């Protein structure tokens, strides 16, 4: 890791993610554990396209399924993936 430490650019496939690292200067000073940790949260531009299906299973209760492609822009590259959800709902 360079001396910039927490200023280095994180990479990953999630829209919001955390990057963790250790500070070399902290090791030299004898620090341990959480004192060495650094974190950063970075928002990334992203787009999702989802199809949703909801089915009444018992009275007002619903079973919902959704999924579709997802894309984000990180360091000038477009990265793709797939998103999916399973849930329960209530509709009177």
Secondary structure as UniProt FT lines:
FT   TURN            3..4
FT   HELIX           5..7
FT   STRAND          16..22
FT   HELIX           24..29
FT   HELIX           33..36
FT   STRAND          37..43
FT   STRAND          46..48
FT   STRAND          51..58
FT   TURN            59..60
FT   STRAND          61..74
FT   TURN            75..76
FT   STRAND          77..90
//
